[in-house]
Amino acid sequence: MFRRVAATVMIALAPGMAGAADEAQEAAKKLEGRYEVVQILINGQPDKKRDEVESFVIQNGEMRVQIKNRNGSEDAVFILDPSPKPAHITIQPKGDGAKEIKILGIYEVKETDEGTELTIAFAREGGERPRDFKGEGEGNVVLKLLRRKAK
């Protein structure tokens, strides 16, 4: 009996789960492109790391950050959940020992005259997901403002 009820519940939920996955994939597709780093705040204070970034590219559910004067890049995969407000992003760095690391964040996309602005706020070192885009907090909150040029 329990199995039949559980199966019925899973079948009933499946269309909603597929819809959420489609919505997340569509949101990720809209973010694809090459971005310039406009601003980086760490705990509410401007950080000079912005000047170190050569390129920031989002493609196929992955982020690639190329740092000036450094061989290789910092790569990560990400998962979006656009349904909560603010929308959620979970970033998982790629590379040795990175599989256990999950960086919890929020994101916002705005279309401006200068292009698409993507703001990501996240907690470093396993902190809690930020609740807003102020870029402040005791948990090493990082806020990145990125801009993809208008075509």
RADAWO-V484222 format. One record per pair of residues at least 4 apart in sequence whose ideal C-beta (glycine too) atoms are under 7 Angstrom apart, sorted by sequence separation. I is the first residue (numbers start at 1). J is the second residue. If there is no record, write none. Layout:
BEGIN
I/J, I/J
END
This chain:
BEGIN
1/5, 2/6, 3/7, 4/8, 5/9, 6/10, 7/11, 8/12, 9/13, 10/14, 13/17, 14/18, 15/19, 16/20, 17/21, 18/22, 19/23, 20/24, 21/25, 22/26, 23/27, 24/28, 25/29, 26/30, 27/31, 41/45, 84/88, 94/98, 123/127, 137/141, 41/46, 42/47, 58/63, 82/87, 93/98, 111/116, 112/117, 123/128, 136/141, 41/47, 81/87, 92/98, 123/129, 135/141, 39/46, 40/47, 57/64, 66/73, 67/74, 80/87, 81/88, 109/116, 110/117, 123/130, 130/137, 65/73, 93/101, 122/130, 135/143, 40/49, 56/65, 64/73, 65/74, 80/89, 92/101, 109/118, 121/130, 40/50, 92/102, 133/143, 39/50, 55/66, 64/75, 78/89, 79/90, 107/118, 108/119, 128/139, 130/141, 53/65, 54/66, 63/75, 78/90, 90/102, 91/103, 107/119, 121/133, 127/139, 37/50, 54/67, 62/75, 63/76, 78/91, 107/120, 127/140, 53/67, 54/68, 62/76, 90/104, 91/105, 119/133, 121/135, 52/67, 62/77, 63/78, 76/91, 77/92, 105/120, 106/121, 125/140, 37/53, 52/68, 61/77, 76/92, 89/105, 105/121, 123/139, 124/140, 61/78, 76/93, 77/94, 89/106, 105/122, 123/140, 76/94, 88/106, 89/107, 104/122, 123/141, 124/142, 37/56, 75/94, 87/106, 103/122, 104/123, 86/106, 87/107, 121/141, 122/142, 34/55, 35/56, 87/108, 86/108, 121/143, 34/57, 106/129, 104/128, 105/129, 106/130, 119/143, 120/144, 33/58, 104/129, 105/130, 108/133, 32/58, 119/145, 31/58, 32/59, 117/145, 118/146, 117/147, 89/120, 91/122, 116/147, 115/147, 116/148, 28/61, 114/147, 115/148, 115/149, 115/150, 114/150, 88/129, 28/80, 27/80, 24/79, 27/82, 24/80, 24/81, 24/82, 23/82, 20/83, 31/109, 35/118, 31/118, 44/134, 56/146, 44/135, 44/136, 43/136, 41/135, 43/137, 43/140, 43/141, 42/142, 40/142, 41/143, 40/144, 39/145, 37/144, 38/145, 38/146, 37/146, 38/147, 36/146, 35/146, 36/147, 35/147, 35/148, 34/148, 33/148
END
